[in-house]
């Protein structure tokens, strides 16, 4: 195992430990935990066995395995960003509704 592989797998192991603590503290749902665990386990497999990505890349028509990993990562990042933006918009809408309700209640109390 190369030094970089060892370092990356160690970092991912620490991230997984943090996920476990967040699950136990209730900061993560079991569904969120499972999703992130799968992502990090796939990362460990890709780091530990880089030939897998090369073989998969040749099957889907990409020249190098690292290119496939980059393309997949970019798509995943954009999807997560999209989900975060949708959640942020929903939170902003909820805050606006609550602020309106509070303002109307305050107006009624003043009368």
Residue, then its C-alpha position, 0 to 999 in steps of 0.5 A: x500500500x502506498x503512503x498516500x493510500x494509507x493517509x487517505x484511508x486513515x482520514x476516511x476512517x476518521x470521517x466515518x468515526x465522526x459519522x458514527x458520533x453524529x448518528x449517536x448524538x442524533x445529528x444524522x438520521x440513519x438514512x443520512x448515515x447510511x448514504x454517507x457511509x456508502x459514499x465513504x466505503x466506495x471511496x476506500x475501495x477506489x483508493x485501495x484498488x485503483x484498477x477497479x476504476x480503470x476497468x470500469x472507465x474502459x467499460x463506459x468509454x472513459x479513457x482513464x479511471x481517474x477521469x471517471x472518478x472526477x466526473x462522478x464526483x462532480x456530478x455528486x457534488x452538483x447534486x448535493x449542492x442542488x439539494x442544499x439549495x432546495x432545502x435552503x429555499x424551503x427554510x427561507x420560505x418557512x422563515x418568511x411565513x413565521x415572520x409574517x405570522x409573528x408580525x400579524x400577531x404583534x399587530x393584533x396585540x397592539x390594537 
